[in-house]
């Protein structure tokens, strides 16, 4: 009987903790502005560089395979 109440207590506690630990209630007031210039531009440049590098590597690999096939065919 006692364990039944202990289990009920811990279940209610597990439900109540996230409720009280959540962020503040209400609207913070206004639309927060997000800076898009700093790190995002660096990530975009790095992504573009990665895509260019992958394309260059693919082109070189295809040329190498083509050259190897032509050497074998000769």
N, C-alpha and C positions, 0 to 999 in steps of 0.2 A: 504494500500500500504506500509506503514511504517513497519507494523508487518511482512510483507513478507520479507523485507530486514533484519530485526532483526532475524527472524527464519533462514534465509540463513546464516547469520553471525555465529549464534550459531552452526549450522550444520557443517560449515567449521571449526569452532574452535574445535568442538568435534572430527573431523577427524584429525586435525593438532596436537593436544596436544599429543596423543600417539606417533606420529612420532618424535616429538622433545624431548619427555621425555624418549625415548628408550635408551638402553645402548649405550656405545661407538661403533662406527663403526669400522670394521676391525678385523683382527685376533689378539688376544693378543700376539701371537708369542710363539710357542712351545706348547707342550702337557702338560697341568697341571697335576701333580701327585696327586693322591688321597690316603691319608693314610687309610689303611684298618685294622690297628691293634687296635686302641683304642676302640672307642665306639661300633664298629661293632662286635668285639669279645664278648663284654659284652652282646649285644643283642642276639647273637647266643647262648650263654650259658643260658641266661634267657629263650629263646624259647625252648631249649632242656629240661630244667628243667620243664617248663610248660607242655610239651608233656609227660614227664615221670610221673609227678604228676597226669595228667588226666588219663593216663593209669592205674596207681595204684588205683585211686579212682574208676574207672570203674570195675577193677578186684574185689575190696572189695565189691562194690555194688552187683555184680553178685553173689559172694559167700554168701552175706547176704540174697539175694532173694532165692538162692538155699536152704539155711538152713531153712528159713521160710517156704518154700514149703514142705520140708521134715518133719518139725515139725507138720504141718497141716495134712499131709498124715498119720502120725502115729496114 
